């Protein structure tokens, strides 16, 4: 009977010893495999609204960027058109030197030409173009057709020559010749921070 009692007392221990490694493996498996996955799933569930909101914000930013790029391209096209009408420093010097010849090419007699320069200073380091304004006050004598031909010749110039004023008076008593006072303006593009060569 003693052996029977010992046998009965060791039976639950034996079951416990047999089940213990299985339970330990089961707990370890849960802690190493299942528990992290459950944590990852919970984190993904919390992260999903954030990712969705970020995706929406990214779409909004891309839309705004595309709009700004298209606006920038439009402004660059406008700037290119404006630059076409501006003189460079060399072109303005050549035009000033050729101005008496241009005026004389139409048959007009040049009485006087006076120049003045205005520089538009800017403190903006990002300025694309700094513009210098050159004013030319010309007094010439010629027939009406010659003065009109001169204005057309100035209009055909690739760079814009602005006629600010045009005043005509009779130069002689017969009225065949007119004295014309022209106010011309040229816009000269300088490099930012640059100076005239």
URLIN-V224401 format. One record per run of one state. SS is the DSSP state (helix for helix, strand for strand, loop for the rest). FROM is the first residue (numbers start at 1). TO is the last residue. If there is no record, write none. Layout:
SS&FROM&TO ; SS&FROM&TO
This chain:
loop&1&1 ; helix&2&84 ; loop&85&86 ; strand&87&87 ; loop&88&88 ; helix&89&105 ; loop&106&108 ; strand&109&119 ; loop&120&129 ; strand&130&142 ; loop&143&143 ; helix&144&155 ; loop&156&160 ; strand&161&170 ; loop&171&177 ; strand&178&190 ; loop&191&197
